[in-house]
Amino acid sequence: MGIFGRDEPNPDQQPAQPAVKPATSPSPQEAGDRTVIARPSKIEGRVSGSGEIIVNGLVNGTIDATGTVKVAEQGRVEATVHGRIVAVAGSVAGDITADERIELEPSARVDGNITAPRILIKDGATFRGQVNMREPVREPTVRTSSARKESGGPSGS
């Protein structure tokens, strides 16, 4: 140990390599998981997908996704929007539905109804419409023959 509690460099020791991941382009599968509608692009019609959809430009029509839909701060949507999760930081004129949750960021401006099991409206967001909370979408359960017997089903009476 050197002066003032500092470690003196040891010439026999290799310098620590920084934990920096080399820049690589995403794999085709990773790139396919995200769709970005960039500024100043304008899409008219139906946008659908299973991955993440990020809107930085303008969409006029319908957005229907099984993944996440994000409307960025610069993004504008004049459409109905559906996704598993919908996060809005820009503006949406139209109804929004989500299977899991809707998040309105402080910069969000929404004119339309929102429907989801969980809804988060952050302080500063502008919202005009109705809020509809519904039950989360659940996977159907399959009852086995032993479950029927325990519940007093036809074979266990």
C-alpha positions in Angstrom: 0.0 0.0 0.0 1.3 3.4 -0.9 1.0 6.8 0.7 -2.5 8.0 1.7 -4.0 4.5 1.4 -3.6 4.3 -2.3 -2.6 1.0 -4.0 0.7 1.3 -5.9 0.5 -0.2 -9.4 2.0 -3.6 -9.6 4.0 -4.1 -12.8 3.3 -7.8 -12.8 -0.5 -7.3 -12.7 -2.5 -6.9 -16.0 -4.6 -3.7 -16.1 -8.3 -4.4 -15.6 -10.2 -4.4 -18.9 -13.3 -2.1 -18.9 -16.6 -4.0 -19.0 -17.7 -2.4 -22.3 -19.7 -4.5 -24.6 -18.5 -4.0 -28.2 -21.0 -2.3 -30.5 -22.8 -4.9 -32.6 -25.8 -4.7 -34.8 -28.9 -6.4 -33.5 -29.6 -9.9 -34.7 -32.4 -10.1 -37.3 -34.8 -11.5 -34.6 -34.0 -8.5 -32.2 -34.4 -6.0 -35.0 -37.8 -7.6 -35.9 -39.1 -7.1 -32.4 -39.3 -3.4 -32.7 -41.0 -1.2 -35.2 -40.2 2.5 -35.1 -42.3 5.1 -37.0 -39.8 7.9 -37.2 -40.3 11.6 -37.5 -41.5 13.0 -39.9 -43.1 9.8 -41.2 -46.9 9.7 -41.6 -48.7 6.3 -41.7 -52.4 6.1 -42.8 -54.2 2.9 -42.2 -53.7 -0.1 -39.9 -50.4 -0.8 -38.1 -50.2 -4.2 -36.4 -47.4 -6.3 -34.9 -46.4 -8.7 -32.2 -43.3 -6.8 -31.0 -42.8 -3.2 -29.7 -44.2 -0.4 -31.8 -42.7 3.1 -31.1 -44.4 6.1 -32.7 -42.3 9.2 -33.2 -44.2 10.4 -36.3 -47.9 10.4 -37.1 -50.3 7.5 -37.3 -53.8 8.0 -38.6 -56.0 4.9 -38.5 -55.5 1.9 -36.2 -52.7 0.5 -34.1 -53.2 -3.1 -33.0 -50.3 -4.9 -31.3 -49.9 -7.9 -29.1 -46.8 -6.3 -27.6 -46.0 -2.8 -26.3 -47.1 0.4 -28.0 -45.2 3.5 -27.1 -46.2 7.0 -28.3 -43.0 9.1 -27.9 -43.1 12.7 -26.8 -42.9 13.9 -30.4 -45.4 11.2 -31.6 -49.0 11.9 -32.7 -51.7 9.3 -33.0 -55.1 9.9 -34.5 -56.3 6.3 -34.2 -57.7 3.7 -32.0 -54.8 2.0 -30.1 -54.6 -1.5 -28.7 -51.6 -3.3 -27.1 -50.6 -5.5 -24.3 -49.1 -2.4 -22.7 -49.6 1.2 -24.0 -47.4 4.0 -22.9 -48.2 7.6 -24.1 -45.8 10.5 -23.8 -47.1 12.3 -26.9 -50.6 12.9 -28.1 -53.4 10.5 -28.9 -56.8 11.4 -30.3 -58.7 8.1 -30.1 -59.6 5.3 -27.7 -56.9 3.3 -26.1 -57.3 -0.3 -24.8 -54.6 -2.5 -23.2 -54.5 -6.1 -22.0 -52.3 -5.3 -19.0 -51.9 -1.5 -18.5 -51.9 2.0 -19.8 -49.4 4.6 -18.7 -49.9 8.3 -19.4 -46.6 10.2 -18.9 -46.6 13.9 -17.7 -46.2 15.1 -21.3 -49.1 13.0 -22.6 -52.2 14.5 -24.2 -55.1 12.0 -24.7 -58.5 12.8 -26.1 -60.4 9.5 -25.9 -61.5 6.7 -23.6 -59.0 4.4 -22.0 -59.7 0.8 -21.0 -57.3 -1.6 -19.2 -56.9 -3.6 -15.9 -54.3 -1.1 -14.6 -54.1 2.6 -15.5 -51.4 5.0 -14.5 -52.0 8.7 -15.1 -48.9 10.7 -14.0 -49.1 14.2 -12.7 -49.1 16.7 -15.6 -50.8 14.5 -18.2 -53.8 15.9 -20.0 -56.7 13.5 -20.4 -60.2 14.0 -21.7 -62.4 10.9 -21.8 -63.6 8.0 -19.7 -61.6 5.6 -17.7 -62.8 2.0 -17.8 -61.1 -0.6 -15.5 -61.7 -4.2 -16.4 -60.5 -7.6 -15.2 -57.1 -8.8 -16.4 -57.2 -11.2 -19.3 -56.6 -14.7 -17.7 -55.5 -17.9 -19.3 -58.3 -20.5 -19.3 -57.8 -23.2 -16.7 -58.3 -26.9 -17.5 -60.0 -29.0 -14.9 -58.7 -32.5 -14.5 -60.8 -35.5 -13.6 -59.5 -35.4 -10.0 -60.6 -31.8 -9.7 -64.1 -32.8 -10.8 -64.3 -35.5 -8.1 -63.1 -33.0 -5.4 -65.7 -30.4 -6.5 -68.5 -32.9 -6.4 -68.8 -33.2 -10.1 -70.9 -35.9 -11.9 -68.6 -38.8 -11.2 -68.0 -38.0 -7.5 -71.6 -37.5 -6.3 
